[in-house]
């Protein structure tokens, strides 16, 4: 299954496209923040990038610059209105970059992705307009400083959930300013900002304070477990990763 990064500000358009295309591609949602995009590329290696430019500003040109300078072999398909795409003209005038203009049907996006990747075109279930598909998958945020651990847990969850990854507590807090996941899996032992401090920041933010948080960690110290108890974690799972336990926990908490 081809791996595709889908970069953008998560909204109904991204949700609708993701819901249909995740049936045929290994889709990884990536918030439209330069540092997060750069970090994701260091952990995972996509074969293609989709970008939804809805709500983009001129400052997002740094993402296009990154793609054109450091990842010029990876094809990019931008989905947006003409005036949105015009902002990034300086970086998109090569064979690496492709465009499709909104409004557009999901079937047309799928056709173009297939064409760019050299896949035989087939019919997508989505003949609907991108605004008509609803009830997308629930979102899980993974926070861990280990790229290996992030990839392992993502592989366990990606069939049933939209998965976002953060490689540090600070990166996660930045993501939570824009995203409201249904569940967070949090490592305890991380440098600079550890799991306890990260959870304190999550609980201190009105937007994120009620999100269920499950510790997924190798730390089994009674003292450290008791230290986070007042922060009301939903569960405390010990590494190594147990796929069945992770899935059961996610399903129990998210419904």
ChimeraX attribute file (.defattr): number of C-alpha atoms within 10 A of each C-alpha:
attribute: neighborCount
match mode: 1-to-1
recipient: residues
	/A:1	9
	/A:2	12
	/A:3	17
	/A:4	23
	/A:5	22
	/A:6	25
	/A:7	21
	/A:8	23
	/A:9	21
	/A:10	18
	/A:11	12
	/A:12	16
	/A:13	21
	/A:14	22
	/A:15	19
	/A:16	22
	/A:17	23
	/A:18	21
	/A:19	17
	/A:20	19
	/A:21	20
	/A:22	18
	/A:23	13
	/A:24	12
	/A:25	15
	/A:26	18
	/A:27	25
	/A:28	24
	/A:29	24
	/A:30	23
	/A:31	21
	/A:32	21
	/A:33	17
	/A:34	17
	/A:35	12
	/A:36	19
	/A:37	18
	/A:38	14
	/A:39	15
	/A:40	22
	/A:41	14
	/A:42	10
	/A:43	15
	/A:44	16
	/A:45	12
	/A:46	18
	/A:47	15
	/A:48	20
	/A:49	20
	/A:50	23
	/A:51	22
	/A:52	25
	/A:53	20
	/A:54	18
	/A:55	11
	/A:56	16
	/A:57	11
	/A:58	10
	/A:59	11
	/A:60	16
	/A:61	17
	/A:62	15
	/A:63	19
	/A:64	19
	/A:65	17
	/A:66	15
	/A:67	23
	/A:68	20
	/A:69	10
	/A:70	10
	/A:71	14
	/A:72	15
	/A:73	13
	/A:74	15
	/A:75	21
	/A:76	27
	/A:77	20
	/A:78	22
	/A:79	24
	/A:80	21
	/A:81	16
	/A:82	12
	/A:83	9
	/A:84	19
	/A:85	19
	/A:86	12
	/A:87	16
	/A:88	19
	/A:89	11
	/A:90	11
	/A:91	18
	/A:92	20
	/A:93	11
	/A:94	10
	/A:95	10
	/A:96	18
	/A:97	18
	/A:98	17
	/A:99	18
	/A:100	17
	/A:101	14
	/A:102	15
	/A:103	12
	/A:104	15
	/A:105	16
	/A:106	24
	/A:107	21
	/A:108	15
	/A:109	23
	/A:110	21
	/A:111	16
	/A:112	18
	/A:113	23
	/A:114	14
	/A:115	12
	/A:116	15
	/A:117	12
	/A:118	9
	/A:119	12
	/A:120	8
	/A:121	12
	/A:122	10
	/A:123	10
	/A:124	17
	/A:125	11
	/A:126	20
	/A:127	13
	/A:128	14
	/A:129	15
	/A:130	22
	/A:131	16
	/A:132	12
	/A:133	18
	/A:134	12
	/A:135	9
	/A:136	16
	/A:137	17
	/A:138	15
	/A:139	21
	/A:140	23
	/A:141	24
	/A:142	27
	/A:143	28
	/A:144	25
	/A:145	20
	/A:146	15
	/A:147	16
	/A:148	12
	/A:149	19
	/A:150	20
	/A:151	14
	/A:152	13
	/A:153	20
	/A:154	20
	/A:155	13
	/A:156	16
	/A:157	17
	/A:158	18
	/A:159	14
	/A:160	14
	/A:161	18
	/A:162	23
	/A:163	24
	/A:164	23
	/A:165	29
	/A:166	24
	/A:167	21
	/A:168	22
	/A:169	27
	/A:170	17
	/A:171	15
	/A:172	23
	/A:173	19
	/A:174	14
	/A:175	21
	/A:176	16
	/A:177	11
	/A:178	13
	/A:179	19
	/A:180	16
	/A:181	19
	/A:182	21
	/A:183	23
	/A:184	26
	/A:185	26
	/A:186	29
	/A:187	29
	/A:188	27
	/A:189	16
	/A:190	20
	/A:191	10
	/A:192	10
	/A:193	14
	/A:194	18
	/A:195	23
	/A:196	22
	/A:197	16
	/A:198	21
	/A:199	25
	/A:200	14
	/A:201	16
	/A:202	21
	/A:203	17
	/A:204	13
	/A:205	13
	/A:206	9
	/A:207	14
	/A:208	19
	/A:209	15
	/A:210	15
	/A:211	16
	/A:212	18
	/A:213	25
	/A:214	23
	/A:215	24
	/A:216	26
	/A:217	20
	/A:218	14
	/A:219	16
	/A:220	13
	/A:221	9
	/A:222	8
	/A:223	8
	/A:224	12
	/A:225	16
	/A:226	10
	/A:227	11
	/A:228	17
	/A:229	13
	/A:230	9
	/A:231	16
	/A:232	13
	/A:233	18
	/A:234	16
	/A:235	14
	/A:236	19
	/A:237	20
	/A:238	13
	/A:239	14
	/A:240	10
	/A:241	16
	/A:242	12
	/A:243	14
	/A:244	10
	/A:245	11
	/A:246	18
	/A:247	14
	/A:248	10
	/A:249	17
	/A:250	22
	/A:251	13
	/A:252	9
	/A:253	14
	/A:254	12
	/A:255	8
